Amino acid sequence: MARSLELSAAKPGRDLAELSIAVVAGLGLTAAALFLCVLPLSGHIAGGRDFVSYWATGRQLVHGANPYDRQAVSQLEHAAGLDAGAVLMMRNPPWTLPLAYPLGFVGLRVAALLWSLLLAGCLVASVQSVRRLHGLPRDSVRSHVHWLGLGFSPALICLTMGQTALLALLGLAWFLRLYKERPFAAGAALWLCALKPHLFLPFGAALAAWMACTRAWKVLGGAAAALAASSALALVIDPHAWGDYVSMMRSPLVENEFIPCLPAALRHWLWPQAIGAQYVPAAVACIWALIYFWPRRAHWDWIANGSPLMLVSLLCAPYCWLYDQCLAIPAVLDAAYATRSRVLLIALSLMILVADLELCGVRVISPLWLWTAPAWLGWYLAAARSRGERRDPGIRS
């Protein structure tokens, strides 16, 4: 009798958790499906989002022109449908150019559709990789946790805008899955993370220390080989790529742009002329990452220990847009699978739904997005306290 009363008392919480997960998943999948269906029919959508910068870069490369020429790129983008007052430049390092180069051989709509399908595949493959790391939970609620990853607001906005953060997410997920059994392949997967290196600074500091302590030379070799190959190919495509890239990144229009992340916001509000102040939080976080790594080095696990590192990396990144926060998915899912609290699962679903509603009326450049990166970290810390299987939840309070 006592057992049946316990089960009946737990059932409302379980049903509510399942419902909240289903709502997030339903809204996310519906939005993604509608976007992918409408995209081939609308040139305005293809030319009015961030993807157009990759396509314009590819067009410049195909014609042997400077891919970082602001005026030339703006002409291509405005002809494609981008707002007249906007210019979008591809800011990824030059070793990303081999990704953009093939886009220049096809028209805007075809390129946009192929690119969007690639990003959608990256999201699905990343979530599936994380799910396999945790097996198939017997609990009916946790068996559906992966849907929160597929409906994660930053991932959906990344897909619709055509940004490369989903490629970096795939690299992170593959590294977590492969580093024990296939270290060279895991290292090669880190090349995808290098598409946005500024998002991995504390994570990278701990990674370097881990490779040195464990002599993970195969991981280092895979990363070095992939980076060297892509850099060499980039120089073949454009011998002046690095010089032109540095000139673009040092332009006042890039350095003075407001980005809704805490380091950039603090710099703009307190020391607008001190560009270096934007990198101080990341430097401090790198020192913390090494301190965090050292006592755990003998039993380091990238799935459990890497989760707080990634969330802190996003929080302290010198510049990080909302869509870049899709890299929080492995950490969020790791905590969601392990937590015993259905209330926390409901809270995570509500946070994602609030972000979805905010997307309907708030531009991505708004400071109203400053809450999201701290929110994912705060939720992870709360979930880490309630997990029952692992003795080291990440960051201890």
Secondary structure, DSSP 8 states (H G I E B T S, - for coil): -HHHHHHHHHHHHHHHHHHHHHHHHHHHHHHHHHHHHHGGG-HHHHHSSTHHHHHHHHHHHHTT--TT-HHHHHHHHHHHT--TT------S-GGGHHHHGGGGGS-HHHHHHHHHHHHHHHHHHHHHHHHHHT---SSTTGGGTHHHHHT-HHHHHHHHHT-THHHHHHHHHHHHHHTTT-HHHHHHHHHHHTTSGGGGHHHHHHHHHHHHHHT-HHHHHHHHHHHHHHHHHHHHH-TTHHHHHHHHHTSHHHHT---SSHHHHHHHHH-TT-GGGGGHHHHHHHHHHHHHHGGGGGG--TTTTHHHHHHHHHHH-SS--GGGGGGGHHHHHHHHHHB--HHHHHHHHHHHHHHHHHHTTS-TTSGGGGGHHHHHHHHHHHHHHHBSS-S--SS--
